[in-house]
Amino acid sequence: MADVSTQVSNVRSRFHKDRNGKVISDIRILAYLNEAQDMVESSTLLPASQVSNTITLVADQQEYSLETDNIKITLARYTANDRVLCENTLLNIQTQFTSSTGTPEQYYIWGGSIGFHPTPSANEAAGVKYWYIKTLDELVESSAGTGQVTTSEVPEKFHWVLERGAEMLMSQEIADIERAQVAELKFREGMDQIKSTYNSFTYNMDSTLMPEGSKTGQTYLFNPTAS
């Protein structure tokens, strides 16, 4: 498995015009690797992007903060009865329903928080479990902090795609057009391989597992492998 430092060295070794880093520093290569990872992330749902969490419900509290790396909630369920919670908008809930407390049946996303209707009427540890798509962690060479990793979460067999993406960006910066075109071709080929491998997994998991119009009152029968 190639860690980030190895990937930086791999990119450097292929960049014959600047082997000693006089034009492009290792810091810049690292930035290019992160940019390439961002491009992969924006086009493909990877296994590492799918995670889950729980919310401890507090009586009479309607909204709860979400993770800063949370891109989209794909499924939420009320754990006491295994009921799938229907997604709605705050506006619809405010206009269609009166304020009430009880067992949550719907959820909405607003300003980095998730809210429930009805508002929970009791304290419940891990009262709601939800699955969501998260951003991939930032690549660093050492001393990884929160939200950082020293080995990319992109599956190992596709680490080369990030390197080709970084090589493409480096070549573009120094106007090495021919090398940039070659690297771009390889990068795009790698992107297509990643898409064909992972896009069919659990993309739009909520509608795949529970079709629109049949979510209300249904139990959640599938247990994702994400913990």
Order of alpha helices (4+ residues) and beta strands (2+ residues): alpha-alpha-beta-beta-beta-beta-beta-alpha-beta-beta-beta-beta-beta-beta-beta-alpha-alpha-alpha
